[in-house]
Amino acid sequence: MRDSDGREVVVTPTCLRYETTTEAARMVGLFAHYRAGFLPRAGGIEDQTHRYGQAMAVIGAHVAFLEELRIKEMERKQRR
């Protein structure tokens, strides 16, 4: 299904927010801070918990994938 801008969207019968854990939602919320260079603990990336590092890597990979899809969609629209 596509939204009003023609972007591909996922439609579910329930809100996905309720399908995740509190910790996962918290990590997604922290990702914007991570991307801006802010870390939850003092020090550098090596001073963060392993779980935090793993979460940022997974979320970052998904965000990069979605950004790539968005760019390809924009390029496809420009060729029309």
Secondary structure, 3 states (H helix, E strand, C coil): CECCCCCECCCCCCCHHHHCCHHHHHHHHHHHHHHCCCCCCCCCHHHCCHHHHHHHHHHHHHHHHHHHHHHHHHHHHHHC
